[in-house]
Amino acid sequence: MEVIITKDCMTASTAAAKTISKLIRDKPNAVLGLATGSTPLPLYSELIRMHREEGLDFSGVTTFNLDEYIGLARDHPQSYNYFMWENLLKHINIRTENVHIPDGTTDDVPGFCKRYEEEILLAGGIDLQILGIGSDGHIGFNEPGSSFASRTRIKTLTEQTVADNARFFDGDEQDVPRHCITMGIGTIMDARMNLLLAFGKNKSKAISATIEGPVSAMTPASILQHHRTVRIFIDEAAASELKRQHYYRWVYNGKPAWQQDV
Ligand SMILES: N[C@@H]1[C@@H](O)[C@H](O)[C@@H](COP(=O)(O)O)O[C@@H]1O
């Protein structure tokens, strides 16, 4: 695990965007795993800027989104499909046929999930998965208790996640769907690299449990301790409960210049 503590979310997002742009320049047909939520928004803005000003080319890139609410149409303003097109996809030169987002309106959820997994395999697997984290430690919508071996499937949100996400639904918890389709933890663990972003004090407990806690299904993100290549970008507030913050800073500051591209 590489833990990178930055002074604010913009610095972290710019650094994370550099990791992604390097991947795309080295491998123009890279497969990206995308996340929603407020956390990756500055990262997506930076990728859009890189596309416009530095010619970052997405024409060969394929994407798979982590999750989607069940019951929301693709054009519903709170659907993750709408979110992705508004905040990233319509601003870059990605091919529509290369974009994959779970379909929350499918009438065959198990069949859809099976095909989603097959499509990831057919694309060659995910090179880099972007992750946010829920305040309860979830990744994608894999809530506490999710199996570490899980694949794309239906899940029920926790009351905590419904409460957290109500802010996107005018604060009304009744409007937040209770079910979703999400990549499984096993799916996320198959990505060749995972890049997790977390900002703000309300993520500090989940972050300390993820990085320094025991690996436990009660903190789904803690399984990343078993992943080979994970970069965690956090701001000072999200890092505030880490016991070994001094060490993470010391490691990063001691890195040779050629490694400090992040
Ligand atoms: N399914 C998404 C997660 O992928 C995301 O990481 C989380 C955190 O959202 P935010 O970044 O807005 O805090 O929200 C949702 O539950």
The ligand as a Gaussian input file, in Angstrom:
#p B3LYP/6-31G(d) Opt

LIG

0 1
 N      -21.214000       3.822000      -4.381000
 C      -20.587000       5.050000      -4.056000
 C      -19.148000       4.785000      -3.684000
 O      -18.450000       4.277000      -4.822000
 C      -18.505000       6.040000      -3.175000
 O      -17.146000       5.797000      -2.895000
 C      -19.227000       6.521000      -1.951000
 C      -18.617000       7.752000      -1.330000
 O      -19.163000       8.901000      -1.869000
 P      -18.546000      10.338000      -1.697000
 O      -17.315000      10.342000      -2.557000
 O      -19.584000      11.268000      -2.220000
 O      -18.242000      10.512000      -0.266000
 O      -20.560000       6.814000      -2.341000
 C      -21.316000       5.800000      -2.955000
 O      -21.803000       4.985000      -1.975000

